[in-house]
Amino acid sequence: MAEAFDALVERLKGLPGLGRRSAERVALQLVTDERGASAALREALERAERELEACPHCGNLSQRGEACVVCTDPTRERRALCVVERIPDLRAFENSGSWRGLYHVLGGKLSPLQDRGPESIRLASLGERMAALEVEELVLALSNDVEGEATCHYIAENFLPAGREVRVSRIGFGLPSAGEIPYADAVTLRSALESRRAFE
Ligand SMILES: [Zn+2]
């Protein structure tokens, strides 16, 4: 095929869920569609880039300058916080309908080996929120690898308020393997959440 077409397929192929064949199908649709699919897509992408940013409270995707839909939902349990690594993890829990509290998206994990310290992820704001919300329950939904482990310990050691009881638990034990929260189905996520264990 033409060079520009191959370049477009190559771009699309890097997206989650798109193999070469589906990337080619999407690319063909975009460059041959006469109803303006490609212009509409470009416009939507530009708008998303312009208008989306991290929620100032939890780090979820949010309309620029506004708190996200979870943080502004008055029916959410505000003293229960689920700590996740990335936004797709949060989305997976939301889609499963199994968590009614708030979230905190770290944007990564601590990694002593790769020199990723506490200031490289959203940890300081976690401490502030725990105090401001008077959090009573903290669920650590981080992967079971060395980095997830290090991050959980850091949180438990640094952010639990003195003189106030906070239930801390950890999930992930029912999941297929580390980092698979976004790919787990609703039933698996629900049972992982229900079988969370106290974190000592
Ligand atoms: Zn939020």
Boltz pocket constraint, residues with backbone or C-beta under 6 A from the ligand:
constraints:
  - pocket:
      binder: B
      contacts: [[A, 55], [A, 56], [A, 57], [A, 58], [A, 59], [A, 60], [A, 67], [A, 68], [A, 69], [A, 70], [A, 71], [A, 72]]
      max_distance: 6.0
